[in-house]
Amino acid sequence: MKTINRIWFDGDWLYGLGDDGKTYRQSLLWYSHLRNASESQRANYEISTIGIHWHELDEDVSFESFLYADAEPTRLQHFFLTHPEINVSGFAKKYGFNASLLRSYINGFKTPSQEREQEIMRCIGKLGEEYLSIAS
């Protein structure tokens, strides 16, 4: 696939029909402006030689990104992408993680080991337990 000829949205997914006839998809969690956009805003895009651009939303999706292995965020990424109210730096400091490294995990620039991801997920659980204890 070199280009995407047509796009559409379905739920939390952006789909693209490649010039090879295959359908590709990726999660809208990677693109908060698109995820929160109205139908008319989503329909107002331009296809260039390298990707798709939504001028009004200031959002770009490269053709190459449809080929990435991480079309669907991991549980760790999903949590932080759907909870922007959680301050990553504050969370990292509270639980003893390197904030820059945690951001790299969330944004898909680096992949944590299975043990490290489980450790971070346990800390997310601890945070949830703290919230619940206050609400009770």
C-alpha positions as CSV (number, residue, x, y, z in Angstrom):
1,M,0.0,0.0,0.0
2,K,1.3,3.4,-1.0
3,T,-1.8,5.5,-0.6
4,I,-5.2,5.5,0.9
5,N,-8.0,6.2,-1.6
6,R,-11.0,6.5,0.7
7,I,-11.6,6.8,4.4
8,W,-14.5,6.3,6.8
9,F,-15.2,6.2,10.5
10,D,-16.9,3.5,12.5
11,G,-17.1,3.9,16.3
12,D,-13.6,4.5,17.6
13,W,-11.8,3.5,14.4
14,L,-10.6,5.2,11.3
15,Y,-10.6,3.0,8.2
16,G,-8.9,3.4,5.0
17,L,-9.1,1.7,1.6
18,G,-5.6,1.3,0.3
19,D,-4.6,1.4,-3.4
20,D,-3.9,-2.3,-3.0
21,G,-7.6,-3.0,-2.4
22,K,-7.1,-3.9,1.3
23,T,-8.9,-2.2,4.2
24,Y,-6.7,-0.8,6.9
25,R,-7.7,0.6,10.3
26,Q,-6.4,2.4,13.3
27,S,-7.7,3.5,16.6
28,L,-9.0,7.1,17.0
29,L,-7.4,7.1,20.5
30,W,-4.2,8.1,18.7
31,Y,-6.0,11.2,17.3
32,S,-7.9,13.1,20.0
33,H,-9.0,15.9,17.6
34,L,-10.5,13.4,15.2
35,R,-12.0,11.3,18.0
36,N,-13.8,14.4,19.4
37,A,-14.7,15.9,16.0
38,S,-18.2,16.2,14.6
39,E,-19.2,14.3,11.5
40,S,-19.0,17.4,9.4
41,Q,-15.5,18.2,10.7
42,R,-14.3,14.6,10.0
43,A,-15.7,14.8,6.4
44,N,-13.6,18.0,5.7
45,Y,-10.2,16.5,4.8
46,E,-7.7,16.5,2.0
47,I,-5.6,13.6,0.8
48,S,-2.1,14.5,-0.1
49,T,0.9,12.4,-1.4
50,I,1.8,11.4,2.1
51,G,-1.4,11.3,4.1
52,I,-4.7,12.8,5.1
53,H,-5.0,16.3,6.6
54,W,-7.9,17.9,8.5
55,H,-7.1,21.6,8.3
56,E,-9.9,22.7,10.7
57,L,-8.8,20.1,13.3
58,D,-5.0,20.6,12.7
59,E,-4.8,16.8,12.5
60,D,-2.7,14.6,10.2
61,V,-2.7,10.9,9.6
62,S,0.1,9.5,7.4
63,F,-0.5,6.6,5.0
64,E,2.4,4.8,6.7
65,S,0.6,4.9,10.1
66,F,-2.1,2.5,8.7
67,L,0.7,-0.1,8.5
68,Y,1.9,0.2,12.1
69,A,1.6,-2.9,14.2
70,D,-0.1,-0.9,17.1
71,A,-3.3,0.0,15.4
72,E,-5.0,-0.7,18.7
73,P,-3.5,0.8,21.9
74,T,-2.4,-1.6,24.6
75,R,-4.3,-1.6,27.9
76,L,-1.6,0.8,29.4
77,Q,-1.9,3.2,26.4
78,H,-5.7,2.9,26.4
79,F,-5.9,4.0,30.0
80,F,-3.8,7.1,29.7
81,L,-5.2,8.1,26.3
82,T,-8.8,7.9,27.6
83,H,-7.9,9.6,30.9
84,P,-6.1,12.8,30.0
85,E,-7.0,14.1,33.5
86,I,-4.3,11.8,34.9
87,N,-1.1,13.8,35.0
88,V,1.6,11.5,33.7
89,S,4.4,13.3,35.4
90,G,2.5,13.2,38.7
91,F,1.6,9.6,38.3
92,A,5.2,8.7,37.5
93,K,6.6,10.6,40.5
94,K,4.1,9.1,42.9
95,Y,4.9,5.5,41.9
96,G,8.6,5.9,41.1
97,F,8.6,5.7,37.3
98,N,10.6,7.8,34.9
99,A,8.1,10.2,33.5
100,S,9.8,10.5,30.1
101,L,10.0,6.8,29.7
102,L,6.3,6.4,30.7
103,R,5.3,9.0,28.1
104,S,7.3,7.0,25.5
105,Y,5.3,3.8,26.5
106,I,2.0,5.7,26.3
107,N,2.8,7.3,22.9
108,G,4.2,4.0,21.4
109,F,7.8,5.2,21.0
110,K,9.0,2.5,23.3
111,T,7.5,-0.8,24.5
112,P,7.7,-1.8,28.1
113,S,8.6,-5.3,29.1
114,Q,5.7,-7.4,30.2
115,E,6.8,-7.2,33.8
116,R,7.1,-3.4,33.6
117,E,3.7,-3.0,32.0
118,Q,2.2,-5.2,34.7
119,E,3.9,-3.1,37.4
120,I,2.4,0.1,35.9
121,M,-1.0,-1.5,35.6
122,R,-0.8,-2.5,39.3
123,C,-0.1,1.1,40.2
124,I,-3.1,2.2,38.1
125,G,-5.1,-0.2,40.2
126,K,-3.7,1.3,43.4
127,L,-4.7,4.7,42.2
128,G,-8.2,3.5,41.5
129,E,-8.3,1.9,45.0
130,E,-7.3,5.3,46.5
131,Y,-10.1,7.1,44.6
132,L,-12.6,4.5,45.7
133,S,-11.6,4.8,49.4
134,I,-12.2,8.6,49.2
135,A,-15.6,8.1,47.5
136,S,-16.8,5.6,50.2
